[in-house]
C-alpha cells in the first residue's frame, strides 16, 4: 500500500502528494530557485524519471 503513513521517497508521482498543486503555489509566490528531490533507490532510472517529470510539471504549473 502506498499511503501517507510512511516517508518512502518514491519516484515523483508514485505517492500521494499533489505535486502539481504545490508547484503552482511556489510559482504563485514567485519562487524560481532550487527544488531538491529525495528519491531513495538503487536504480538511477527512478531519479532520472523524477527529475524529468519535475521539469515537465514545473513548465506546466500555472500560478
C-alpha positions as CSV (number, residue, x, y, z in Angstrom):
1,X,0.0,0.0,0.0
2,X,1.2,3.5,-0.8
3,X,-0.2,5.9,1.6
4,X,0.5,8.8,3.9
5,X,1.8,6.6,6.7
6,X,5.4,6.4,5.8
7,X,8.2,8.5,4.3
8,X,9.1,6.3,1.3
9,X,10.9,8.8,-1.0
10,X,9.2,7.3,-4.0
11,X,9.7,8.5,-7.6
12,X,7.7,11.7,-8.4
13,X,4.0,10.9,-9.0
14,X,4.1,7.4,-7.4
15,X,2.9,8.6,-4.0
16,X,0.0,10.6,-2.6
17,X,1.4,14.2,-2.7
18,X,-0.3,16.6,-5.0
19,X,2.9,17.8,-6.6
20,X,1.2,19.9,-9.2
21,X,-0.7,21.9,-6.6
22,X,2.5,22.6,-4.6
23,X,4.4,23.7,-7.7
24,X,1.6,26.1,-8.6
25,X,1.8,27.5,-5.1
26,X,5.6,28.0,-5.5
27,X,5.1,29.8,-8.8
28,X,2.3,32.0,-7.4
29,X,4.8,33.0,-4.7
30,X,7.4,33.9,-7.3
31,X,9.7,31.1,-6.4
32,X,12.3,30.2,-9.1
33,X,15.0,28.6,-7.1
34,X,16.3,25.1,-6.5
35,X,13.9,22.2,-5.8
36,X,15.6,19.1,-4.2
37,X,14.3,15.6,-4.9
38,X,14.9,12.8,-2.4
39,X,14.4,9.5,-4.3
40,X,16.0,6.6,-2.5
41,X,16.5,3.7,-4.8
42,X,19.4,1.6,-6.2
43,X,18.0,2.2,-9.7
44,X,19.2,5.6,-11.1
45,X,16.5,5.5,-13.7
46,X,13.9,6.4,-11.0
47,X,15.9,9.6,-10.1
48,X,16.2,10.5,-13.8
49,X,12.5,9.9,-14.3
50,X,11.6,12.1,-11.3
51,X,13.9,14.9,-12.4
52,X,12.4,14.9,-15.9
53,X,8.9,14.7,-14.5
54,X,9.6,17.6,-12.2
55,X,10.9,19.8,-15.0
56,X,7.8,19.0,-17.1
57,X,5.5,19.6,-14.2
58,X,7.2,23.0,-13.4
59,X,6.7,24.0,-17.0
60,X,3.1,23.0,-16.9
61,X,2.3,24.6,-13.5
62,X,0.0,27.6,-13.6
63,X,0.2,30.2,-10.8
